[in-house]
Amino acid sequence: MFSGLTIGLDVVDVGTIEESLERFGGRYLDRVYTPREIAYALAANDPATRARRLAARFAAKEAALKALCARERGIPPRAIEVVRSDDGSIALELSGAALAAARETSAASLSLSVSHEGKLAVAVVICTRVKP
C-alpha cells in the first residue's frame, strides 16, 4: 500500500476580497461561497472582520485545490466548503467536482488550518493519500 501527503498553501490579500465585495456584492458572494460560508462571514458586525473571514475561506479553497493537485480541473469554488463545528473547529466539505477529484486521487482525508492577521489571510491544507 502507498500512502503519502500533499500540502496546499495559499495567502490572500484581504483588500482583494474587499474590492470584490464593493464591486460585485452579492454576485461575488454567490459565485464563490456557499450559503453557510456567507452566513458565517456576514454574522460579524465589523466589515473588516467579514472580509477577513471570506479571505480565509477563499485561501482554504485555493489551498485545497493545491493539496488535491486539482488546480487545472476547473473546479468551482463552491464545491469546496469550509464548515465550522460547534466547538469552533473547521474542516473542509467537498461536493461535486471537488469530491470527484478527491476520489480520483485517492485522497483519504483533508486537514485544514486558517489564520488572518491585518490584511492577510492564509490557509494550509494537508491531504493524506492512500493507494492500494
N, C-alpha and C positions, 0 to 999 in steps of 0.2 A: 504494500500500500504506500502511495506517495502522499505526503502531506507537506504543505508549505504555507507561507504567509505572503500576502501582498499588502502594501500600505499606500493609502492615498492621503495627500495633504493639500489643503487649499487655504489661501488667505484672501479675504475680501475687504476692500476699502468701503467702509460704511457709507461714505459720501456717494459712492456709485449707486447704492440702494436708495438713498435719499433722493437723488436725481431721478431715478426711475419712478419712484413714487410720485414725485412732483410732476413729472412729465406725463406719465401714463395712468397713475392712480390705480383704480380697481382692475383695469385691464391687465396691468403688470402683475398684480397680486394673483389674479385668477389664472394667468398663464404659467406662473412659476410655482405657486404654493398651493397646498391642499387647504380645504376649509378649516381643519384643525390647526394647521400652522398659522393661518391668517388670524383665527380667533385668539390664539395664544399671544401673537405679536400685538394685536390691537387692544388686548386687555391691559397693556401698560398705559399709564396716564401720560407719560412723557414721550413726545415724538422721537426723541433721540434713542430712547430705550426700544421703542418699536422698530426703528431702523436697525439697531444692533441685533435684536432678536432675528429679524429677517435675514440680515447679513450672515449670521452664524448658520442659519438653516441653508442659505444658498451655498456657503462654503461646505457644509456637510454633504449636500447633493453632489457637488463637484468632486469632493474627496471620495465619495462612494463610487462614482464613475471611474476614478483613477484606480481605486482598490480592486474593482471588478474588471479592470482592463477593458473597459467598455466606452471609452470617451468618443470613439468614432462610430458608434452604433446608432446615433440619433435618438437616444432615449429621452423622452420628455421629462422635465424636472419634476412634474407632479407624480411620476411613477416611483419617486424616492421621497419618503416622508420621514421627518423627524417627529417621533412621538415621545410624549412625556408621561412618566408614571406618576402616581400619587405621591411618591417619595421624592419627586424632583429629578430622578434619573432620566436619561434619554436613551433612545435606541432608534434604529432605522427600521422602517417597514417598507418593503418593496412590493410593487404590483406591476402588472402588465409586462412591458418590455424589460424593465429592470429585474423583475423576478425571473424572467426567461434567461436573461444574461447570467444571473447568479447560478441558475441551474446548469446552464451550458458550460460554465467554467468551474463547476464542482465547488462552488462556494458553500462551505458548511456553516459559517457564522460571520457576522459583521459586528465589530465593536466600534463605538463612536465616542469621541470626546470633542467638545467645542468650547471656545472661550472668546470673549470680546473685551477689548480694552480701548478706550478712546475711540479712534476712527478705524480700528482694525478688528476683524473677526477672523478666527481661524478654526479649522476642523481637521481632525485626523480620523481616518477610518482604517481599521485593521481587518483584513479578510483572511479567514482561515480556510484553506482549501484541502480537500481530501479526495484523492482519486484511487480507485481500486487498482 
